[in-house]
Amino acid sequence: MGKQRKNASIKDNLSILKNIVLFKDFKEDTEELKKIEKLFTEMRAIKGEVILREGQEGDELYIIKHGSVRIVKNTLQNEPYTVVILSADQHIFFGEIGLLLNDKRSATVVAEEDSTFLVTNRNKFLDFGEKEPYVALLITRQIAQALSQRLLKSNQDVVTLFSALVDEIDSAWMVY
């Protein structure tokens, strides 16, 4: 029975990995997905549990298997605000920068409900890259594309905020 459960869990994990953009180049390649699946361990978190804390070092990548998380940032006044809520049905991951850099986390991630994650870390990914350089290269390209898209969106958001600030200042001067 234990072996059946493990096989069912691997099949479930493969189904999840197929839908994660980082692994889209292997969507139809079950053998490569099985190799990738071995990078991950399962982790559970209860509702309200902090998964990552802004400012702390970390090198893990998380895929939401079941459940959801709240991404929280602190303002300059150290007030927390929710950036977004992410759920398993979005086929989402977070912490991918940790695979490339062992750096401080840019946000806090809190379990919005009891949740399960597939987790890997930088050392596992680097070791995997030594054994499977082509697969690791394609995954790294997908990480780079995801980060580039986020950077472009951040740049657009900065321009929007700057424009709103200029408009606000112009409006204030017109009052006088």
N, C-alpha and C positions, 0 to 999 in steps of 0.2 A: 504493500500500500504506500509506503514512503517513497518508493521509486516512481510510482504513478503520479503522486502529488508533485514530486520534483520535475518530472517530465511535463506535467500540466503547467507548472510555474514557468518553466523555460519556454514553452509554447506561448504562454501569455506574454512573457517578456519580449519574445521575438515579434509578436503582433504589435506591441507597443513601440519597439525600436523601429519597425517599418514605417511608422507614422511620424517619427521625429526627423525634422529637416536635416539634422546633422548627419544622418545615415541614409539620406535619400538615394545616394549612388548605389546602395546595396539593397534597395527595397525588394528586388526580385531575386537576390542571391542569398538563399537561406544559409549556405555554408559560411559565408563571410559574416552574416548576422549572428550566427552561433559563436563565432570567434569574438565578435564585439560584445555579445551578451556576457561572456565570461569576464569581462572587465568590471562588471557591476555586481554589487551586493545590494541586498534589500535592507531598507531602514524604515522604521515606523516612527511616527510622531503623533502625540495626542493634541487635541485642540488646544490652542494657546501656547504650545511649545515653540521656542525660538530655534529655528534651524540654522540660520546664519545671523551674525550680529554685525551691523555697520561698524567699520573701523578695525575689526579683528582680522587677523591673517587667515587665509583659507586657500585650499587647493582642490576642492571637490566640485564636481559637476553633479547636479541633481536632475533627475527626470521624475516628474510627478506620475506615479503609477495609478494611485487612487487618491481622491481627496482634492484639497485646494489649499493655497497659501496666499497670504497677504504680503505684498512688498511694501515696506515702510522706509521712508527717508526722514532724516531730521532737518528741520529748518535751521537757519542761522541762529535763531533764538532757542535752539535745542527742543523744539516742539515736533513731535512725530506727526507725519501725515501719510496717508495711504496713497501710494502711487498707482497700484493696480492689484486686482485679485486674479490669480491664475488658477486654473483647474485642470485636472487630468484629461478631460474631454477636449481640451485645446491642444493636446499633444505637445506639451511645453517642457522646457528645461530651463534651468538657471544655474549660475555659478560657473559658466563656461570659461570665463577669463582665468579662473583658477587652474585650468588645464594648461594654460600658456604661461601664466605668471603666478608665483606664490606671493600674492599681494593682499592688501587690505580690502575687505569687502565694501562695496559701494552702497549697500542697503542692508536692512534687516529683513529677514524672511520669517514669518510666523505661520504656523499651521492654522488655517482657518477652521478646520475640522480634523478629526482623526484621519491621518493620511499615511500613505506608503510611497516610498521613493526608491528608485534605482540610483545608486551612488557609485561613482568612481573617483579616482584622484589623479593628480599629476604624475606621480611615480608610476602608477599602473599604466597610464596612457603613454608615458615615455618608454617604458619597457615594451609595451605593445608595439610602439613605433619602430623599435629595434628589430622586432620579429616580423612585423607586417608594415613595412614602410609605405607601400602604395596605399593601403587602406587608411593608415594614419594621415597620409598627405591629403587624401580626399576629405577626411573628417575635418582636418585643420582648415582646409579651404572653406568648408561650410561654416566653421566657427568664424573665420575671417569675414565671410559674407554677412553673417548675422550681426557681427560687431559693426561692420561698415554701415549696414542699414540703420542700426541704432544710432550711430554717430551722425549720419545724415539727418535723421529725425530730430536728434538733439540740436543740431545746427539750425534746422528750421524753427524749432521751438524757441531758441535764443533770439532769432530774428523777429519772430512774432512777439515775444515779450518786450524786446527793445522797441519795436514799433508802437506797442501799446503804451509803453512808458513815455515815449516821445509825444504821442497823442495826448496823454494825461498832462504832461508838462505844458504843452501848447494850450490846452483847455484852461489850465490854472492861470496862465499868463493872460488869457483873454478876459478873465473875470476881473482883473485889476485894471 
